[in-house]
């Protein structure tokens, strides 16, 4: 069975009119779902390929899986490593290591302007504990450089990482599946994101012909 299909029509247009959360020309958007396997990586991949015209940084916050980079590698071979730090900033932390060795890198996807982020846990000491920073520094550096940032976040049922990063995104899109219980789970996720300070700009329904950027659709479905 094939995975969910997404059209990006409307998503980037909606992002373009959102209030900027940082100085700089860059934009940052995050995709997250309430539950696993709802299609966030598919949606993030589609938007990363459509964003631009400048550099696009595609970041998977599930550092152990690197699922977004794996998906993007199907669109073009991943090039050599490029340091993933921006102006000396990182979006992750390594506990008990003030200056950990670099472990996050970008790889250019084919000849495109998309750069897939890959985290290599093997470069850190055995047993190192890695976390996602709640600070805005990395996202501010990306915006100052004019890059578009597309973030694929773990499902909220699995991790609260998205809630730490959401306040620094220009827009957050909630990916909603078509399975039983998807709407109530998404409603709960919506409340968590709003409480965290996210600019929840809309929803993407898995399998829909085009993304629906309207909260009231979800309200009607859940009601």
QUITA-V700103 format. One record per backbone hydrogen bond with DSSP energy under -0.5 kcal/mol. CO is the residue of the C=O (numbers start at 1). NH is the residue of the N-H. E is the energy in kcal/mol with one decimal. If there is no record, write none. Layout:
CO/NH/E + CO/NH/E
This chain:
5/207/-0.7 + 7/211/-0.7 + 8/11/-1.4 + 8/12/-1.1 + 10/14/-2.3 + 11/15/-2.2 + 12/16/-2.0 + 13/17/-0.8 + 14/17/-0.7 + 15/18/-1.5 + 27/149/-2.9 + 28/170/-1.5 + 28/171/-1.4 + 29/151/-2.9 + 30/173/-3.0 + 31/153/-2.6 + 32/175/-2.8 + 33/156/-2.4 + 34/157/-1.5 + 35/38/-0.7 + 39/43/-2.1 + 40/44/-2.9 + 41/45/-2.5 + 42/46/-2.0 + 43/47/-2.2 + 44/48/-2.7 + 45/49/-2.0 + 46/50/-1.0 + 47/51/-1.8 + 55/148/-2.6 + 56/58/-0.6 + 56/115/-3.3 + 57/59/-0.6 + 57/150/-2.9 + 58/117/-2.9 + 59/61/-0.6 + 59/152/-2.9 + 61/63/-1.4 + 62/65/-1.3 + 62/66/-2.0 + 66/70/-1.9 + 67/71/-2.3 + 68/72/-2.5 + 69/73/-1.8 + 71/74/-1.3 + 72/75/-2.0 + 72/76/-0.7 + 77/110/-3.0 + 80/108/-0.5 + 82/106/-3.1 + 85/87/-0.5 + 86/89/-1.9 + 89/86/-1.8 + 91/133/-2.4 + 93/95/-0.5 + 93/131/-2.6 + 94/97/-1.6 + 97/100/-0.7 + 103/120/-3.4 + 104/84/-1.8 + 105/118/-3.1 + 106/82/-1.8 + 107/116/-2.7 + 108/79/-2.6 + 108/110/-0.9 + 109/112/-2.3 + 113/56/-2.6 + 114/109/-2.8 + 114/116/-0.5 + 115/58/-2.8 + 116/107/-1.8 + 118/105/-2.5 + 118/120/-0.5 + 119/121/-0.8 + 120/123/-1.7 + 121/124/-1.7 + 125/128/-2.1 + 128/130/-0.7 + 129/95/-2.7 + 131/93/-3.1 + 136/140/-2.4 + 137/141/-2.2 + 138/142/-2.1 + 139/143/-2.1 + 140/144/-2.5 + 141/145/-1.5 + 142/147/-1.8 + 143/25/-0.6 + 143/26/-2.1 + 143/146/-1.5 + 147/27/-0.9 + 148/57/-3.2 + 149/29/-2.6 + 149/151/-0.5 + 150/59/-2.7 + 151/31/-2.8 + 151/153/-0.6 + 152/61/-2.7 + 155/158/-1.5 + 155/159/-1.9 + 160/163/-1.0 + 160/164/-0.8 + 161/164/-1.2 + 161/165/-1.4 + 162/166/-2.6 + 165/168/-2.2 + 166/169/-1.8 + 171/30/-1.9 + 172/201/-1.4 + 172/202/-1.0 + 173/32/-2.0 + 173/175/-0.6 + 174/176/-0.5 + 174/204/-2.3 + 175/34/-0.6 + 176/206/-2.8 + 179/182/-1.9 + 181/185/-1.8 + 182/186/-2.3 + 183/187/-2.3 + 184/188/-1.9 + 185/189/-2.2 + 186/190/-2.7 + 187/191/-1.8 + 188/192/-2.0 + 189/193/-2.5 + 190/194/-2.4 + 191/195/-2.4 + 192/196/-1.5 + 193/198/-2.5 + 194/197/-1.2 + 198/200/-1.2 + 199/172/-2.3 + 199/201/-1.3 + 202/174/-2.2 + 204/176/-2.9 + 204/206/-0.6 + 205/208/-2.0 + 211/213/-0.7 + 212/203/-1.3 + 212/214/-0.9 + 214/217/-0.9 + 214/218/-0.7 + 215/218/-0.6 + 215/219/-1.9 + 216/220/-2.3 + 217/221/-2.1 + 218/222/-2.8 + 219/223/-1.7
